[in-house]
Amino acid sequence: MATTLQLKVLVVDDERMYRYLLQKALEAEDYEVFIAEDGERAIELIQQNNFDIVLTDLAMPNKDGLAVLRAAKKKNDLTVVIIITGYASLDTALAAIHDGVYDYITKPFQLDEIKLTLKNASERINLRRLNEELLAKLEEAYRKIEDLSRNSQQSSVKITDIDKQLALRQQEITDNMRRLRGFHDRVFPFQFESNRAAEDEPKEDEPAYSQIREAIKLWKNGAITEQEFKILKRKILNS
């Protein structure tokens, strides 16, 4: 929910009594009220401040209410301008509508009429502020969704990289296990056969023992295969 801020109102009238009545009535309604005694002074204040509402008389010396209306809209098109007039020709009414007047109030007016008009204008301003806040929150939500989407995509890339690294590590482990099994198949049969050779051959048969040792060296050095070693060993033992 938008926070309701104190609205700034500029009251413009060349008649002191009207300025005084409007100032007191609007301050009692919790508006922050500024006063200008003519259109020229009003335009100076408009250039120096950001008013939410401008309540201006139409017929004034130097600068009239239409000039105030145009200056206010030029400074901020969202400023609500209400014109007070003792008379309003069709031409001035059309000009004011063209330049963005919010409402007309005729003199002599009732203060309750002024209060009601400003209350309606205030609700419009607060609804616009609420809409702006909601739009800002919506844009922020979209930004967060985009950030989450980007982070999710980056996380997906990171997860994919991790999966690739794990696959590489798994392949390395598989290759190492294969090499270990190959090493085991080569070493343990060699140890087994060499032990059997040492057990099978009689110690007194030194020539056969030496030949088997030489055959083992050949196998160990890769000069002969395991099958060739076994065949050679049987020949030595049977000779």
C-alpha positions, 0 to 999 in steps of 0.5 A: 500500500502506498504511503499517503504523503502530505500534499503540497497545494498552491493557492493563487488569488488576488483577493486577500480574503479568498486566499486567507479562507482557502489557506485556513480551510486546506491547512485544517485538512492537513495540506501543506499550503503555499500562497501567491497573490497573483499569477506572476508570483504563482509562476515563480513558486511553481518553478521553485517547487513541485506542487501536487495541486494548484488552486488558482483564480482565473481573472488576475492582473499580469498573469491570469489563471490560464498562464498559471495552468500552463506553467504548472503543466509545463513544470509537471504534467501530473500536477492537478490544476483547479480554476476558480472563476466568477465567470467562464466564457466558452473560449476560456473553458475550452482553452483550460480543458485543452491545457489540462485543467482538472476542474472549475469552481465558480465564485462565490463558492462553498468551502465544502465544495473546495474540500470535496474537489481537493479530496477527489483530486488527492485520491487521484494523486494517491492512486497514481502514486500507488500505481507507480509503486506497484509498477516499480515493484513489478519491474523489480520482480521481473529483474529478480526473475531475470537474475534468477533465470541467469543464475539458474543458467549459470548453475546449469553450466556449472553443474554440466562442467562438474558432471564432465569432470566427474565423468573424466575422473570416473574414466581415469579410475576405470583406466587405473583399475584396468591397468591394476588388473593387468598388472595383477594378471602379469605379476601374480601368475609370474610369482605363482609360476616362479614359486611353483618352479622353485618348488617343483624343481629339485634343488639338486638339478641345478642346470634345470633350475638355472634354465627356469630362472633364465626363462623367468627373466625373459618373461619378466623382461617381455622377451617371451609371453606367459604362454611361451614361458609355460611351454619352455618351463615344461620342456626344461622340467621334462628334459 
